[in-house]
Amino acid sequence: MSDISRRTLIGGIAAAGASSVFGVPTIVIAAGPKEKVPVVVGSEHALVYLPWDVAKALGYFDAEGLDVEITYTKGGSEAATALASGTCEYSGNAIDHAIAATERGKSLVMIADFMNQPGIALMVRPGDREKYKTFADFKGKTIGVTSIGSATHVLALWIAHRSGLGKDDIKIVGVGGGSTMISALTGNQVDAAYGNDPYATTLIKTGRGVQWLGLYTSAETRKSLGFREYCFTGALTRAEVIQKNPERTQKIINGLVRAHKFMATHSSAQIAAALSDEFRGGTPQDNWAAAYSHSRPAYTQHGEMSLEAVRAVIETNTYFLGTAPKVDPTKLFDNTFVDKAARTVKV
């Protein structure tokens, strides 16, 4: 993993104890030594992976007796590679990588779905907004995605396809999902870029970018993708990990579901205040809160996965791969852990 920059997150206990200021319930930390659990997440502090950061920042993993160390990568493809290779046993990326893994004889399983809408936006420079009346007008243009082979790459080609463009009619380049995406767009390295929050909203609030297309609600997803819902980013593991370590897997999901419940019961401003500057990726509280409000409609209730949403991803990946993947959609996800946590975990 020499190409993956490692950062160990800090500040969880301090944030968890700040209930008098931020309205965050005090978390009872499990006594004794904690089990170290490396996790690789496909973008640094992107809101499509927010439950990982919330659970870490507010001490929810600590309360389960886990010392979760998060490594951030440039995109979901790198996170999926780390998971498939055994570098880690849990990852934050899209279910697309579980589909692709079946083609290589690997079994990756999504155990929590953070978003059932893509939760991303196609960003362009303000002066270019009127150049593109329909997506077909992007023919011959360069479009940035988080990384080659990522879920954003799949969606970019699918949306182009629905607009009558072929795979070679647009040029796709990987630009990352955070500050590097902003630099690529504002530095004229790409004509447009698929961005997630808080970075898409940062571009808007600073006047350096405008949203040409948003995929945050069921209506937006249906219009652009042709689906009512679309399984996107969350927590994945290997099938063998579920078999060998079901108790630890449940603890991971307990932390993530608790994060979902915290997000559902607090305002954008309260969540922003509960996270340290590091967990907000350096984004000021007000801007981060605006970004979360922008993305909020895309989140699932508690990480549950829908067969309909998974089948939608298989359809887009069939076009992306050029062949129908030989995969049973019911084997790509497991709701057992989120269903149990939803019944038992309290904020």
C-alpha positions in Angstrom: 0.0 0.0 0.0 2.8 2.4 -0.7 0.5 4.4 -2.9 -2.0 4.9 -0.1 -1.5 7.8 2.2 -2.2 6.6 5.8 -3.7 8.8 8.4 -4.7 7.6 11.9 -7.8 9.6 13.0 -7.8 11.2 16.4 -10.1 13.0 18.7 -13.0 10.5 19.1 -13.1 10.5 22.9 -12.9 14.3 23.1 -15.8 14.7 20.7 -17.8 12.0 22.4 -17.5 13.8 25.7 -18.7 17.2 24.4 -22.4 16.7 25.0 -22.8 19.9 27.0 -21.7 21.9 24.0 -22.8 20.0 21.0 -25.7 17.9 22.3 -23.7 14.7 21.6 -24.6 11.9 24.1 -21.7 10.8 26.3 -20.4 7.5 25.0 -19.3 4.8 27.5 -15.9 3.5 26.3 -15.4 -0.2 26.6 -12.8 -1.0 29.2 -9.7 -3.0 28.5 -7.5 -3.4 25.4 -9.3 -2.7 22.1 -9.0 -4.9 19.0 -7.2 -3.0 16.2 -9.2 -3.0 13.0 -7.7 -1.4 9.9 -10.3 0.1 7.5 -9.6 1.6 4.1 -12.0 4.3 2.8 -12.2 5.5 -0.8 -12.0 9.2 -0.3 -10.8 11.5 2.5 -13.7 12.8 4.6 -16.1 12.7 1.7 -19.7 12.8 2.8 -20.5 9.6 0.8 -18.5 7.9 3.5 -19.6 10.0 6.4 -20.8 7.3 8.9 -17.2 6.0 9.1 -16.0 9.4 10.2 -18.9 10.0 12.6 -18.6 6.6 14.2 -14.8 7.2 14.7 -15.1 10.8 15.8 -17.9 10.3 18.4 -16.3 7.2 19.9 -18.8 4.7 18.7 -16.2 2.1 17.6 -14.4 2.6 20.9 -17.6 1.8 22.7 -17.7 -1.5 20.9 -14.1 -2.3 22.1 -12.6 -1.6 18.6 -9.6 0.6 17.7 -10.5 1.4 14.2 -7.7 2.9 12.1 -8.9 4.5 8.9 -6.7 4.9 5.8 -8.0 7.1 3.0 -7.3 6.5 -0.6 -7.8 8.5 -3.8 -10.9 6.6 -4.9 -13.1 3.5 -4.3 -11.1 1.4 -6.7 -8.0 1.6 -4.4 -10.1 0.8 -1.3 -11.6 -2.2 -3.0 -8.2 -3.5 -4.0 -7.0 -3.2 -0.4 -10.0 -5.2 0.8 -9.8 -7.9 -1.9 -6.1 -8.3 -1.3 -6.5 -8.8 2.4 -4.7 -5.6 3.4 -7.8 -4.7 5.4 -11.0 -6.6 6.4 -13.4 -3.7 6.0 -13.6 -0.9 3.5 -15.6 2.1 2.6 -16.4 2.1 -1.2 -19.3 1.4 -3.6 -21.0 -1.9 -4.2 -19.8 -1.7 -7.9 -16.5 -3.2 -6.6 -18.3 -6.3 -5.3 -19.7 -6.8 -8.7 -16.3 -6.4 -10.4 -14.7 -8.7 -7.8 -17.0 -11.6 -8.9 -15.4 -11.5 -12.3 -12.0 -12.2 -10.6 -13.3 -15.0 -8.5 -13.5 -12.8 -5.3 -16.4 -12.5 -3.0 -16.9 -9.0 -1.5 -20.1 -8.2 0.4 -21.7 -4.9 1.3 -22.8 -5.0 4.9 -24.1 -1.4 5.2 -25.4 1.0 2.5 -24.8 4.6 3.4 -26.7 6.1 0.4 -29.5 4.7 -1.8 -29.0 7.6 -4.2 -25.5 8.4 -5.7 -25.1 11.6 -3.7 -22.8 13.2 -6.2 -22.9 16.2 -8.6 -21.5 16.9 -12.0 -19.6 20.2 -11.5 -18.6 22.7 -14.2 -17.0 26.1 -14.2 -19.5 29.0 -13.8 -18.7 30.4 -17.2 -19.3 27.1 -18.9 -22.7 26.4 -17.5 -24.7 27.5 -20.5 -22.5 25.6 -23.0 -24.1 22.3 -22.0 -27.9 22.2 -22.7 -28.0 18.4 -22.5 -25.4 15.8 -21.5 -24.9 15.1 -25.2 -23.1 18.5 -25.4 -20.3 17.0 -23.4 -19.2 15.0 -26.5 -15.5 15.3 -26.9 -15.0 16.8 -23.4 -12.8 15.6 -20.6 -14.7 14.5 -17.5 -13.1 13.8 -14.1 -14.2 10.9 -11.9 -12.8 9.9 -8.5 -10.7 7.1 -10.0 -10.7 4.8 -13.1 -13.0 1.9 -12.5 -14.8 3.6 -9.7 -18.6 4.0 -9.2 -18.4 7.6 -10.5 -16.7 6.2 -13.7 -19.5 3.7 -14.1 -22.1 6.5 -13.7 -20.4 8.9 -16.0 -20.5 6.4 -18.9 -24.1 5.3 -18.0 -25.4 8.9 -18.1 -23.5 9.4 -21.4 -25.1 6.3 -22.8 -28.6 7.4 -21.8 -27.8 10.6 -23.7 -26.9 8.8 -26.9 -23.1 9.0 -26.5 -20.7 6.1 -26.8 -18.0 5.2 -24.4 -15.4 6.9 -26.6 -17.3 10.1 -27.0 -16.1 11.5 -23.7 -12.6 11.3 -22.1 -12.6 10.0 -18.5 -9.7 10.8 -16.1 -9.3 10.1 -12.4 -9.0 13.3 -10.3 -9.8 12.1 -6.8 -12.8 13.0 -4.7 -11.5 15.9 -2.6 -9.2 18.9 -3.0 -7.6 17.3 -6.1 -11.0 17.3 -7.8 -11.4 21.0 -7.1 -7.9 21.7 -8.5 -8.6 19.7 -11.6 -11.7 21.6 -12.4 -10.5 25.1 -11.5 -7.1 24.4 -13.1 -8.8 23.6 -16.5 -7.5 20.0 -16.4 -11.0 18.8 -17.0 -14.1 20.3 -18.5 -16.4 18.9 -15.8 -16.0 16.6 -12.8 -18.1 14.4 -10.7 -17.7 15.6 -7.1 -19.1 14.6 -3.7 -19.6 16.8 -0.7 -18.3 18.8 1.0 -16.1 19.5 -2.0 -18.9 20.1 -4.5 -20.6 22.6 -2.2 -17.2 24.2 -1.5 -16.9 24.9 -5.2 -20.4 26.4 -5.3 -20.0 28.6 -2.2 -16.6 29.9 -3.3 -18.0 30.8 -6.8 -15.5 28.4 -8.6 -18.0 25.9 -9.7 -21.7 25.3 -10.4 -23.7 22.1 -10.2 -24.8 21.0 -13.7 -26.4 17.8 -12.5 -27.2 16.5 -9.0 -28.0 12.9 -7.9 -29.3 13.3 -4.4 -33.0 12.5 -4.6 -35.1 9.7 -6.0 -36.6 12.1 -8.6 -33.1 13.2 -9.7 -31.8 9.7 -9.9 -34.8 8.5 -11.9 -34.5 11.3 -14.4 -30.7 10.9 -15.0 -30.2 7.2 -14.4 -33.6 5.7 -15.0 -33.8 4.1 -11.5 -35.9 5.0 -8.4 -33.0 4.1 -6.1 -29.4 3.2 -6.6 -27.2 1.4 -4.1 -24.0 3.5 -3.7 -21.3 3.8 -1.0 -21.1 2.0 2.3 -19.2 -0.7 4.2 -17.9 -3.8 2.6 -16.0 -6.9 3.7 -15.1 -10.3 2.3 -17.5 -13.2 2.7 -14.8 -15.1 4.6 -14.6 -12.3 7.2 -18.3 -12.6 7.9 -17.9 -16.3 8.4 -14.8 -16.1 10.6 -15.6 -12.9 12.6 -19.4 -12.3 12.8 -19.1 -10.7 16.3 -16.5 -8.2 15.2 -18.5 -7.5 12.0 -21.5 -6.8 14.2 -19.5 -4.4 16.3 -18.4 -2.5 13.2 -22.0 -2.2 12.0 -23.2 -1.2 15.5 -20.9 1.8 15.3 -22.0 2.7 11.8 -25.7 2.4 12.5 -25.3 4.5 15.7 -23.7 7.1 13.4 -26.7 6.9 11.1 -29.0 7.4 14.0 -27.0 10.4 15.2 -27.1 11.9 11.8 -30.9 11.4 11.5 -31.6 13.0 14.9 -29.4 16.1 14.7 -29.3 19.1 12.5 -26.6 19.8 10.0 -25.2 22.5 12.2 -25.1 20.2 15.2 -23.3 17.4 13.3 -20.8 19.9 12.0 -20.2 21.2 15.5 -19.7 17.7 16.8 -16.9 16.9 14.3 -13.4 18.3 14.7 -11.8 20.3 11.9 -9.9 17.1 11.0 -13.0 15.1 10.5 -14.5 17.9 8.4 -11.4 17.8 6.2 -10.6 21.4 7.1 -13.9 22.6 5.9 -15.3 25.5 8.1 -18.4 24.5 10.1 -20.9 26.6 8.2 -19.7 25.4 4.9 -19.7 21.8 6.0 -23.2 22.1 7.4 -24.4 23.5 4.1 -22.7 20.6 2.3 -24.3 18.0 4.5 -27.7 19.6 4.0 -27.0 19.3 0.2 -26.3 15.6 0.5 -28.7 14.7 3.2 -31.6 13.4 1.0 -29.3 10.6 -0.4 -28.7 8.8 2.9 -30.4 5.5 3.9 -32.2 5.4 7.2 -29.8 3.0 9.0 -27.6 1.4 6.3 -30.2 -1.0 5.0 -29.8 -2.4 1.4 -32.5 -2.8 -1.2 -32.5 -5.6 -3.8 -34.0 -3.1 -6.3 -31.1 -0.7 -5.7 -28.5 -3.4 -6.1 -30.1 -4.6 -9.4 -29.9 -1.1 -10.7 -26.1 -1.1 -10.1 -25.8 -4.4 -11.8 -27.5 -2.9 -14.9 -25.1 0.0 -15.1 -22.1 -2.2 -14.6 -23.3 -4.6 -17.3 -23.0 -1.6 -19.7 -19.7 -0.5 -18.2 -18.1 -4.0 -18.4 -19.5 -4.8 -21.8 -21.0 -8.1 -20.5 -23.5 -9.2 -18.0 -21.6 -10.1 -14.8 -22.3 -13.6 -13.6 -23.5 -12.6 -10.2 -26.4 -13.4 -7.9 -27.5 -10.0 -6.6 -28.6 -11.5 -3.2 -25.0 -12.6 -2.6 -23.6 -9.0 -3.0 -25.1 -7.7 0.3 -26.1 -8.9 3.7 -28.7 -6.9 5.8 -28.3 -9.2 8.8 -26.0 -6.9 10.8 -27.7 -3.6 10.1 -31.1 -5.1 10.9 -29.9 -6.3 14.3 -28.1 -3.0 15.0 -31.2 -1.0 14.0 -33.2 -2.8 16.7 -30.7 -2.7 19.5 -28.4 0.3 19.1 -29.3 3.6 20.6 -27.7 7.0 20.2 
